[in-house]
Amino acid sequence: MEPKVFAGSDDAQKIKKILIVRWGSMGDLVVCSAVMEDICRHFKSAEIHLNVEPPWHNLFKHDPRFSKLQVMKIRKAPRVSSAISWIKMLRQEKYDLIVDLQCNDRSRLLLSFARLVLAAPKLSIATRPAFPYRLSPPQYAKGSHAIEITRAAAKGLGVDCLTNKPMIHWDQDTEQSTKALLEQHGLESKRFVILVPGSSLSGALKRWGSKNYSAMAKLFAEKGIERCVILGGPDEVELCAELAEKIGEGVVNLCGKTDLLQIPVIAREAAYMVSNDTGTAHLAAAADVPMAVICGPTDANKVRPIGDRVVALQAPMACFKEQPAEQCMAKVSPEQVWQALEKLR
């Protein structure tokens, strides 16, 4: 394994074409967007492509940092056909460097095959030292947050990792359509809060519950913020409707009614946001809104959205080993959430 390289700008200028690989979930990609920002700034003269899976390529469809989005199904596609397509892409594009921010068995296997058939570039790096990567990143501490793990690959290239929040780009049409949506519902800037009561079906144990969210809405109203917006995905419509009914007057339920890139625009106009640990929270963190994230049995130190105006609240991890997750999450009270949010103003 070679030592890390690209200690200076002269080395970076020799790299003309780069492929960044990151599949994963929406939350994973949003966190990685901060590292992508640092990589793009470092290799400012290079042509940079992003290899991403649908539907999350829509997060980057207006992103000026990437000359091309290499969109293809990898993880759930037939192994042979996806490998052939991926290797064909490498042959055609002739990259100088691959930055593998995925770094799992699938990406390692694909790059190994590419090397065997002489389709891989000479230089490649991932988040940890391993075959078939030619370059070696620095080690990160055990139990690190996902952002620190991802930064390891960038640091191995001499990149200064300074970006501390998600970097997501949207176009003027998204800006205008979101403004119209807020006006339609009479939502004034900094006069409403956002509640995100859902999570993916596989992450149902990470939900704070509609009882707590409705109590949170009541507490916000007592503090003078009487309007609230409920956000979520299409698979959370029933859950959001249940919460909207409990809250009653002043609520706007936009669950399943927004495009991905409208979420940070809405969040930018909100006074506060309270969410479960979900992709929506990661995406909204790009807006720098004061946000409290209620975490379930996953260690908050490893998964919380990045940003200086994000706070994670969680019951002691020992609780989740002894009691049902719902009971543990209920130990976080609306009053605790409000106190944490006040410190972020």
N, C-alpha and C positions, 0 to 999 in steps of 0.2 A: 504494500500500500504506500503510495507517495505521500509526502507531507503536504500540508495545506499550502496553497499558492495564492497568487493575486493579492500580494500585500500592498501594492500601490496602484495608482491610476494608470501607469504605463502598461501594466499587465492587463488591466481591464480593457484597454483599448484594442488589444490584440484579438479579443473575442468579438466576432461580428454577428453571430446568430446563436440564440439561446432558446432552449425549450424548458419551461417550468412545468412540472408534472404535479397536479393535485386533483384527485378525484373526490372521494369523501362526501360528507353531508354539507348542507348549507352552512351550519355553524363552523365546521372545519375550514371551509373555504373563506368565510368572512374573517376568521382569525388570521389565516394565512395571508390575507390581502395586505396586512401591515408589513409582513416580511417581503411580499412582492414589491411593495412600494420602495423599500430600502434597496432591493436588488436592482430594480429599474433605475433608481437614481445613481447607483454605483456604476452600472454598465450603460450609461446614458447614450453612448454612440452605437449600441448594439440593437439589432432587430430581435425582439423578444416575442415568442409565442407562448400561449398557455394551453396545456392539454387538460381538458375538463370534461366531465360527463353531463349529459342532459338530466334534468332541466336547469341545472345550476349555472350553465353557461350564460343564462339570461342575466346573472349578476354582473357580467362583464361585457355585455353587448354594446355598451357605450363607453368602454374604458379605453382612453387614448394610450395607455401604457403598452398595450399589446397590439402588434401588427396583425396578428392572426389568432383566432381561437380554433384549436384543434379539438373539435367536439366529437366524441365517440364513446359508446358504451363499452366499458371494460369489465367491471366487476360482475355484472349479471349477464354478460354476453357469453356465447360459447367460447371456450378457451382458445381453440385453434384459430377460429375466424378472427377473433379480436387480436390475437398475437400477430397474425398475418397483416391485418390492417395497420396495426401499430408500427410494425417493422417497415412496411411499405412507406408509411409517413416519414420515418427517419431517413430512409434511402432517398426519398424525393427532396426533403428539405435540407439535408446535409448540415446539421447543426454542429457548432463548435463545442457546445457545452450543454449538458443536461443537468438541471437542478431538480432532483426528485424529492419533493416535499411530501410525497405519499409514503415512500419507504416502507412498504410491506412486502410480503412474500410474492404477491402478484407483480408489483412493479420491478422487483429484483429479478424475477424470472424472465420477464419481458426483455429487460435490458441485457440479461445473460444471453438469451437467444440472439438478440441483435448483435452482440459482440461476436458470437460464433459465426454468424453469416456476414460479418464485416459491415454491418449497417449502423453500428453505434459510433458516436463521436469519440475521440481520444479522451476527452475530459468529461467526467461525471462526478457528482457528489450527492449525498443524501444526508439525512439527519443523524446517522450513526455510521461508524466505519464498518464496511461489509463488502464482500464480493457482490457484484462486479464493479463497484465504484472505484474510480482511479484516484480520487482525492479523499482526504480524511478530514472530517470536521472535528472541532473541539468537543470534549465531553460536556454533558450537562448533568446537573444534580438529579439524583433519583427523586421521583415524585414531583418533577417540575411541571409547571403549567404548559399547556400545548404550545403557547407562543414561544417559550424558551426552547422547547424541543425543535420547533421549526426554525428558529433563529440559528441553530447550530450549523445547518447547511450554509446559510448566508455568511456566517462568521468564518467558516472554513474557506470562503472565497475573498476574505478581507473586507467584507461589507460592514459598515457601521450600522448597527441596528438601532435606530433612533425613533422610529415610528411606533407610537404607543396606543393607537386606536385603529379600528378598521378603516380602510380607504376604499370606498365604493363610489363609482361615478354614475350619474344619470343625465339624461338629456333635458332640453328645454320643454319638450312635450310632457315629460313626467312631472316636471315642476309645475306646469300650467294646469294639468289635469288634477293634480293633488290640491292645488290652490282652489280650484273650482269645487272639488269634493268637500273641502273644509268649509267653504262659503255656503255650499248647499245645506249643510247641517248647522250653520250658525256657530261654528267653532272658531273662536278668536285666539290669536297667538298668545301662548302662556296662560290661557284661561281654561285649560282642560288638562286632564291626566290620561295616561294610557294604561290599560290593564290587559295583561296577556295570561289568561287562565289555563291555556292548554299546553300540550306538548305532543310529541308523536305518540301513536298508539303503543309503541314499544316502550315509551317512557312515561306511561301513565302513573308510575310510582313517584314521579317528580312533580306532581301537581299539588299546589297549596290548597285547592278546593274552593268552590263557589261561595261557601259560607264565609271564608276568610276574605275573599276578594270583595264581596258585597259589604262586609264590615269596613274594609279599606276604603271603598267608595264613600261610605257614610262619614268616615273620619276626614277624608279630603273635603267633603262638603262642609263639615264643621270648621275646617281651616280656611274656608272661603273659596274653594275650587269645586263648583257644583256640577261641572260637565265632565264626563269621562267617555273615552273611546275604548271599545273592546276590539282587539286585533287577534287574528289567528288564521289558520289555514282551513282549506275546505273540509278536512276530516275532523274539524273541531267545531263545526257549525252548531250542533246540538248543545254542546257544552257552553258555548258562548251565548246561545239563546236562553239557556237556563239562568246564566248570570245576569243577562240583561233584564230578564223578568224580575229577578230579586232586587236589582238596583232601582228599577222603575224610572221615575222622572230624571231627565238630564243625561241619560245614557245614549250613546250612538254605537250601534253594533255594526262594525265593518268587517266582521269575521268572514273570510272567504271572498271579500268584495274588493280587495286591493291587489295590484300587481306587486311583485317583489320590491321593485325599486321605489315604490311609493312609500314603503314602510319608513325608511330613514327620513324622508321628507316630512311625513306626518310627525315623526318623533322629534324632529328639529323644532317644531312649533309647540310641542307640549311643555307643560311646566314640570311634570315628573312622569316617571314610568315605573310600574311594578310588574314583574314578570316571573314566570317559572324559568328554569334552565332550559331554554329552547332556542332554535335557530333564529326566531323572530327577535329575541333579545340581543343576540350577537349582531344581527343586521342593524338594529336600531342604535346600537352603540356607536355606529359611524356618525350619528348626529350629535353626539356629545350631550345628550339629554341626561339630567340627573336620574339615575336608575338604580332600583333595588331589585336584586334577583334572589328569589327564594329557591334554594337548592335542596334536592332530595338526597338519596343515599350515595350520590357521586361526590367525591371530594371537591369542594368549591375551589380550593387552591389550585386545582388542575384544570377546571372547566369553565370558570366564570367568564363572562364577556370581558374583553380587554378595554381599558380606558381609565382615565383619572376620575371620571364622574360615575363610576360603577361601584356599587358595594354589594357583596354577597352575604346573605344571612342563611344560617343553617343550624339545625339542632346538632348537639354533639354526635359524632359519627358512631359512638358506642350505642346510642339510642337505636339506630337502624338495625343493629345486630340483635337487639333484645325485644323490640316492639314493631308493630306494623308501621310502614313508612308514613301512612296517613296520620297516625298519632304523633309521630316524631315531627313532621312538618307543621302540625298544629301548635307546636311549642313556640314557633315564631309568631308573635302577635302583631296586629296592625300598628299598635303603638310603637313597637320596636322598629318597624319598617319606617314609620314617619320620622322617628328620631334619627335614624340613619340617613334618610333623605335630606333632612335639614342641614346636616353637616356637609352635604355636597353642593349646596347653593353658592 
